[in-house]
Amino acid sequence: MPTTSPPAPPPKRPRAPRARARTAVAREGAREAAGEAGFTGQLLIAMPTMGDPRFAQSVIYICAHTDEGAMGIVVNRPLASPSFSDLLTQLGVDPVPPARSIRLCQGGPVDHARGFVLHTADWTGDGSLRVDAQTALTASLDILKAIAAGGGPAQGMLALGYAGWGPGQLEAEFAQNAWLSVSADPALLFDDEHDTKWRRAFAKLHVDPLLLSPSAGRA
């Protein structure tokens, strides 16, 4: 975990003027729906029609969303290895075995060598990003040391990698019906029922994803 703040989304290739205009319209519409803060602090739910297999049935917590792009953590892709103890050993963090552990997840397809702890905001340290009043993101070793010693935040998960979008990209994907958004809650973020999170997230919108038409919104 060599960084102490979320990375900037990777740069995107320049778009032609007409494509930029379409993206601006999509961005304005998506921002109006999401509010002034964009989708920061919201959960993205992949639609059943999601064409990117890396995000099929994914639930992503958006940690930052500005005009420069967006960054989020996938919360329903658990990792069987390494274990939390193995990771502490690799990083030279004591004690091992730890006094308490948190689960590991594949946070997204970008930069799997970087680690981020998504956690409740009852604990913060140097470099922590306060996403909202309840949730924070920390990329320093201090939080791992605190957890290993039996302290740290009440709830958390360690993500390897992240999901990133360039300027206007997330808004354009919303306009293409790739995602829905819903308010986050601690259970969807931090519990271990990974296999049901996608459907539970849809349930917050009173929607059964298995009943959605593959051609929804494309008439």
N, C-alpha and C positions, 0 to 999 in steps of 0.2 A: 504494500500500500504506500507507494512513494509520493503520492500527492495529498494535499490537504484541502482541495476544493474541486468541485465537479469540472471535468474538462469541457472545453468549448466543442460544439458539434463540428464534425469535419467539414471543410469547405466543399461547396458544390460547383459543378460546371456552370458557366454563365448561360442564361436562357435567352432565346430570341425575344425581341420586343413583344410580340403577340403572346408568347408563353408567359412572359413576365406580367403582362396585363391580366391574363387569366388567373395567375397565381395571386395577384393583388386582390382581385375580386373574391377569390376563395378565402384568402386570409382575412379580409374584412368580414365576410359572413361568418366564418368560424369564430373569430374573436368576439363578434357581437353575441353569438350564442354562448360563449364561454365566459364573458365578462372581461373587465379591464385586466385582470391578472392572467388572461389566457387560460390554459388548462393546468397551470401550476396547482399542485395539491389534489388533482383529480385522478381517477383511474380511467385508463383507456381499455376498452374491451374490443378485441379483434372480432370483426364480423365473420359469420360462417363463410363468407365469400372471400376472405383474406387470401390473396394469391401468393404471398411470400411465406414459404414454409417455416422460416425462422420465427414468424410471429403467429402461426396458426394457433387458435384458441389461447392466445396469450392475454394476460392481464398486466398492465404496465402502470406503475405509479409515476406521474410526471413531477419531477423535482424542480424543474425550471423551464419556463416558456416565455420567451421574449421575441422581439423582432429579429434577433440574431439566430433564433432557432430554438430547439427544445432538447431536453435530456431527461431520461427516465430509467426506471429499474423494473425489469420483469419480476413479478413476485410469485409466479406459479411454475417455475422451472427448477425444482430441487436438484442438487448435485449429490451423488452418492459418494464421491471422493473429490478432493481430499476431505478428511474429517476435520473438524475444528481443531482437534488436538494436533493433527498432522500439520495443519497450516501454521499453528503457533510454533511448532518445532522448526519449520522452514524459515519463519521470520525471526526466530530467536527470542520469542516472547515467553516469559515464565509467569505462573507455574504450569507445568505439564505433568500430569493431566490438570486441566483448569478446574477452578472451583465451580464454574458454570459454563455452559456452552450455548451457542446460537447456531441456527441452521445456515447452510450455505446454499446459494442459488446461482444459476446462470443468469446474470443481470441483463444480458443483451449481447448482440453480435459484435459490438465494438470493444476492442482492447481487453481481452480476457485476462491479461496480466495485471490489471488494476482492480483493486478491491475497494468497495464502498459499503459502509454499514448504514442501512436504513433503520431508523430507530425512533422510539418515543422521545419527545423533547424534554423529558424530566432530567436528562443528562445532556450536556453539551460541553465541548472542549474547543481548544484553539482550532480554527479552520472549519468548525461545524457550520453547515448551511441550514438555517431554520426555514423549512419549507412553509410551515404554517404553525399555528399555536400548539398543535399536537405532535408534529413530526419533524424530524431533522435528518440530515445526511452528513456523515463524517467519513473522511478518507485518511485519517492519521492512525498511527499505531497506538495512540493514547487510549482510544476506546477499546481496543483489543486487550490492552494491559489491564484496564479497569474490569472488563468482563471476566478475564482469566482469573483475576484476584477475587471474584465474587461480587463485584459492584457493577457500575455502568448503568445503562438505561433499563427500565423495567422490561421492555420488549425490543427485539431487534432481529435483523437478518443480515448476513454478510453476502453481498452480491459480487461476483467476479464478472467484470464487463458491464456494459450499459447499452442502452438504446439511444441513438442520437438522430436528430433531424436538422437540416440546414434551414436558412431563412425561407419561410413560406411553405416548406415541404409538408409539415404536419397538417397545416390548414388545407393544403391541396388534397391530402389523403382523406381528410374528413369530407371534403366536397365530393370525393369519389366513393363515399360510403364504405371506407375501409374500417372505420372505427366508430364506436359510440363512447360517450363519457358518462361517468357516474361519480358521485361523491365517494371518497374513501372511508373505510372504517377499520378499526384495529384488527378485527377478525380476518378480513380479506388481505390485509397487509402481512400479518404476523403469524396466523395459525398454520398448522401443519396439514390441513385438509386440501392439499394441492390439486387433487383430481377434481374437486368440485368448485374451485374458485371461479372458473370461467362461467359456469351456469349460475352460481350464486351472485356474481356480479350482474348478470342479465336479470336475475330475479329482483334486484333492487329497482329495476326499471319496469318490473311486471311484464317481462318478455321471456318467452321460451325460445332460445336460439334455434332449437331443432324445428321450429315451426316457421322460421323466417324463409322467405322465398329467395333462392339464389340470385334472382334478377331484381331484387328490391331496389327501388330508387333509380333504375336505369331505363325507364320507359322513355 
